[in-house]
Amino acid sequence: MDARSLKIAAAKVALDQVENGMRLGIGSGSTAEEFVQLLGEKVAEGFEVQGVPTSERTARLCLELGVPLFSLDELPQLDLTIDGADEVDPKLNLIKGGGGAHLREKIVAAASDRMIVIADESKLVDELGAFPLPIEVMPFGMTSTLIHIEALASGLGLAGDIVQRQRQRDERSEAYVTDGGHFILDASFGRIPDAEALANGLAAIPGVVEHGLFLNMATAAIIASPAGVRMLNA
Ligand SMILES: O=C[C@H](O)[C@H](O)[C@H](O)COP(=O)(O)O
């Protein structure tokens, strides 16, 4: 089974969790987009859902597929969010933001009664941190914010490069800018033994807008492997 087939398999099981009429947070990334494709097919058959997208890219895909969209201000309380993840630990704590969408994803997940993560088994880890942790920061004073983050990391015994995310445009490299107009620092810590201390420390730094640690937010994870799809509950 190739990687895309696994994402589709997880997305199919997630679709079964969506009930007619639900207010639904719709995640971002390649796995979430497989879910949106399937949701679009169901909506075309008459299934009703009220969607709140977690990124401009997801919003565009939903609009192409006819999935009805609302802003989070129009629907401030959601029944369920379906989203992907970059890492999932045994307690269903996550690293997200590989695609730079974690700020809106976290706001939408926090507004939802339930958050179900969809992923292939390569995302399962014993301990978070092998995937570089995305930290969304204000462009203003970013170097100063970086110094605070480095001091925090050092105090927690975390080592590793923290680099500003770039993107390629017209064969040139330029700063990656999020939907919110912020920059991203990717922190390659390797392992994060105390994710809660790191999350609290990052949240206390002025200039940090949001980090990609999603702790105690996912209520379930649908994990696809060549052997089948299984649901893990928090
Ligand atoms: O910012 C992006 C999101 O957090 C994604 O859900 C995450 O990066 C996983 O994406 P993918 O399903 O493409 O691996």
The ligand as an SDF file (V2000), in Angstrom:
LIG
                    3D

 14 13  0  0  0  0  0  0  0  0999 V2000
    0.2550   22.6290    9.1580 O   0  0  0  0  0  0  0  0  0  0  0  0
   -0.1300   21.5370    8.7490 C   0  0  0  0  0  0  0  0  0  0  0  0
   -0.8930   20.5870    9.5370 C   0  0  0  0  0  0  0  0  0  0  0  0
   -0.6430   20.6030   10.9060 O   0  0  0  0  0  0  0  0  0  0  0  0
   -0.9410   19.1790    8.9700 C   0  0  0  0  0  0  0  0  0  0  0  0
   -2.0990   18.5890    9.4690 O   0  0  0  0  0  0  0  0  0  0  0  0
    0.2540   18.3190    9.3260 C   0  0  0  0  0  0  0  0  0  0  0  0
    1.4440   18.9600    8.8990 O   0  0  0  0  0  0  0  0  0  0  0  0
    0.1760   16.9240    8.6910 C   0  0  0  0  0  0  0  0  0  0  0  0
    0.1820   17.0460    7.3110 O   0  0  0  0  0  0  0  0  0  0  0  0
    0.2150   15.7830    6.3500 P   0  0  0  0  0  0  0  0  0  0  0  0
   -1.0930   15.1030    6.4770 O   0  0  0  0  0  0  0  0  0  0  0  0
    0.4350   16.3690    4.9780 O   0  0  0  0  0  0  0  0  0  0  0  0
    1.3660   14.9250    6.7670 O   0  0  0  0  0  0  0  0  0  0  0  0
  1  2  2  0
  2  3  1  0
  3  4  1  0
  3  5  1  0
  5  6  1  0
  5  7  1  0
  7  8  1  0
  7  9  1  0
  9 10  1  0
 10 11  1  0
 11 12  2  0
 11 13  1  0
 11 14  1  0
M  END
$$$$
